[in-house]
Amino acid sequence: MYGFVSSHAANAFGLATFLCFVLDDWFKWLKYWLLAWALLVSYSRIYNVVHYPGDVIGGAVIGVLPGWAVAKLYFYIETKRLKT
């Protein structure tokens, strides 16, 4: 196996989390596809026998947290920009 956390899972879940927070309700269908895509990417790491399930779960957690933080930072900067 290649390491504790799966970078593929972290990247997929980070991007999916960020976009799920940033996209408005008109793109609700896309949010479900993004989540399915992140899950399929993560599952492919286990299916191809390059990571254990714990590696993928750790990567997902590591991806979700920065995705959420960057989305919050994005909204903070947007509200500051709109006030001026």
C-alpha positions as a Python dict, from the first residue, in 0.01 Angstrom:
ca = {
    (1, 'M'): (0, 0, 0),
    (2, 'Y'): (110, 355, -64),
    (3, 'G'): (45, 552, 254),
    (4, 'F'): (-189, 631, 538),
    (5, 'V'): (-422, 878, 373),
    (6, 'S'): (-541, 865, 16),
    (7, 'S'): (-462, 1190, -159),
    (8, 'H'): (-711, 1104, -430),
    (9, 'A'): (-987, 1078, -170),
    (10, 'A'): (-873, 1398, 1),
    (11, 'N'): (-869, 1595, -322),
    (12, 'A'): (-1204, 1459, -441),
    (13, 'F'): (-1380, 1526, -112),
    (14, 'G'): (-1212, 1866, -71),
    (15, 'L'): (-1333, 1984, -411),
    (16, 'A'): (-1680, 1831, -367),
    (17, 'T'): (-1720, 1988, -23),
    (18, 'F'): (-1610, 2330, -139),
    (19, 'L'): (-1841, 2326, -440),
    (20, 'C'): (-2135, 2195, -238),
    (21, 'F'): (-2105, 2494, -5),
    (22, 'V'): (-2044, 2750, -278),
    (23, 'L'): (-2302, 2644, -536),
    (24, 'D'): (-2652, 2776, -478),
    (25, 'D'): (-2972, 2573, -465),
    (26, 'W'): (-3024, 2592, -840),
    (27, 'F'): (-2736, 2341, -872),
    (28, 'K'): (-2881, 2099, -617),
    (29, 'W'): (-2863, 1810, -864),
    (30, 'L'): (-2492, 1879, -921),
    (31, 'K'): (-2421, 1852, -550),
    (32, 'Y'): (-2544, 1493, -551),
    (33, 'W'): (-2326, 1413, -852),
    (34, 'L'): (-2023, 1567, -682),
    (35, 'L'): (-2078, 1355, -373),
    (36, 'A'): (-2122, 1042, -587),
    (37, 'W'): (-1805, 1129, -781),
    (38, 'A'): (-1603, 1171, -460),
    (39, 'L'): (-1735, 840, -328),
    (40, 'L'): (-1651, 660, -654),
    (41, 'V'): (-1299, 804, -661),
    (42, 'S'): (-1250, 691, -303),
    (43, 'Y'): (-1392, 346, -368),
    (44, 'S'): (-1168, 305, -673),
    (45, 'R'): (-862, 338, -447),
    (46, 'I'): (-984, 39, -244),
    (47, 'Y'): (-1097, -156, -551),
    (48, 'N'): (-757, -115, -719),
    (49, 'V'): (-592, -237, -396),
    (50, 'V'): (-375, 69, -347),
    (51, 'H'): (-531, 180, -15),
    (52, 'Y'): (-702, 29, 284),
    (53, 'P'): (-1051, 156, 377),
    (54, 'G'): (-901, 346, 671),
    (55, 'D'): (-670, 531, 433),
    (56, 'V'): (-967, 641, 224),
    (57, 'I'): (-1173, 746, 527),
    (58, 'G'): (-878, 944, 659),
    (59, 'G'): (-833, 1108, 321),
    (60, 'A'): (-1202, 1197, 308),
    (61, 'V'): (-1184, 1362, 650),
    (62, 'I'): (-868, 1547, 557),
    (63, 'G'): (-1037, 1664, 236),
    (64, 'V'): (-1368, 1772, 390),
    (65, 'L'): (-1214, 1992, 659),
    (66, 'P'): (-1010, 2219, 427),
    (67, 'G'): (-1297, 2223, 175),
    (68, 'W'): (-1528, 2353, 447),
    (69, 'A'): (-1269, 2602, 576),
    (70, 'V'): (-1196, 2744, 231),
    (71, 'A'): (-1570, 2779, 162),
    (72, 'K'): (-1611, 2974, 488),
    (73, 'L'): (-1313, 3192, 395),
    (74, 'Y'): (-1465, 3250, 51),
    (75, 'F'): (-1794, 3367, 204),
    (76, 'Y'): (-1610, 3588, 452),
    (77, 'I'): (-1414, 3758, 172),
    (78, 'E'): (-1731, 3796, -38),
    (79, 'T'): (-1920, 3967, 243),
    (80, 'K'): (-1627, 4201, 307),
    (81, 'R'): (-1604, 4282, -64),
    (82, 'L'): (-1975, 4353, -96),
    (83, 'K'): (-1976, 4591, 201),
    (84, 'T'): (-1729, 4824, 32),
}
